[in-house]
């Protein structure tokens, strides 16, 4: 299976927090699955760090590459097709990052690992 981690799921996985759902943790840890982190999540992290809403032990430019390598995750770049797909999504949610993740999941045929129940309303498979 191909998985796309929502930003909070990525952070909770890295922190080892129990907030990550059991099914989600099992899917992420399954070596048969390909796990992706979107550049959109990196952007969201950057914004929330600059606003003081989140804190990391390391600078973002070190944190992201180290965690991708440590966990065997791949970075999902943002492509024009993803942005165009956002334009065609129904307006079910105001969060621009979740809308972009939904578009990427649809375009790349990925299931989203997220606590957020909005993703199925876009036709995206959600694992939690």
N, C-alpha and C positions, 0 to 999 in steps of 0.2 A: 504494500500500500504506500501511497505517496501522501505525506502529511505536511501541512503548513501550520507552524506555530503562531498563534496570536501572541502579541507582545507580552501579556501577563503570563501566558503559559511558558514562554521562553524564560522569563525571569524566575518563575516558580520552579521550573526544571533545574535551572542553574543553582538556585538557592537550596534546592532539595526540600522545599516546603511541602507540608502535607496538604496545602491548598489545592494542589494539582489532583484532579480526579483519578480514581483508581484505573478506570478504562483508559484515560488519557496517558497516564504514566506507563501503563503496560504497552500501549501503542508506540510511544516514543522510544521506549527501551527495547522494543523488538528489532533485532538486527536485520530482519527481512524488510523493514520499512525504510524508505528514504524520507528524511526529515529536512524541511526547509525553513529558513527564517527569511522573511521578506525585508528588502531594503526599506520598505515602508515602516516596518517595526523599528528599524534602526533610526529612522527619521523621527518617529514618535518618541523613542527613548531620548534622542538629542533634545527635543523640545521640552519634554518633561524634566530632564536634568537641568536645562537652562532656567526653567521656572522654579526649580527647587522642590518639585513634587516627588522626585525619585532621587536616590543616591546610589552610587556604585563605588566599590572599593578601588577601582582602577579607572583611568580615563577611558572614554568610550572607544577611542581609536585603538586601544589595546584590548579592552574587554571583549568587544565583538569578535575579532579574529581568534583570540584565545579560546573563547567559548565555542565557536564554530569548530575549531580544530579538536578541542578536548572531547566534544560530544559527537563528532562526526556529522555535524549538520552542514548543509549547503546553503549558501546565500542565494536568494532568489532576487535577481535584478528586476527593476521596473522597466517594462517595455511599453511602447505606444499602444499595443493591443490591449494591455491591462487598463490603461487610462481610457481608451475608447470604450471598453466594456463597462466602466463605471457610468458613462453617459447613458447607457441602455438599461441600467438597473432601476427598478422601482425605488422610489424614495421612502424607504421603510425605517431608515436610521440616520441620525444626524452625524454620527462619528465618521469623519472622512477616512480615517485609517482602517476602520472595519469595512467600510464600503470598498476601499481599494483591495483589502485582503480578500473580500468576497469575489471581486472581479478577477483577481489573480487565481484564486482557487477554481473558479469556473473556467477560465481560459487555459489553465495548466492541468485541469482534472485532478485537483488535490482535495483531500479532506482537511478541514480546519480543526485544530485542537484548540478549543476555547470554552470558557465557562459561559460566554455570551450566547444566549439562545436565539439571537437574531439571524444567524447564518442560514439555518434551514429555510427561512422566509425568502432567501435569495436563491434557493435551490442548491445550496452548498451542504454537503454532508459534514456534520459536526460530530466530533468525538470528545466526550467528556466522561 
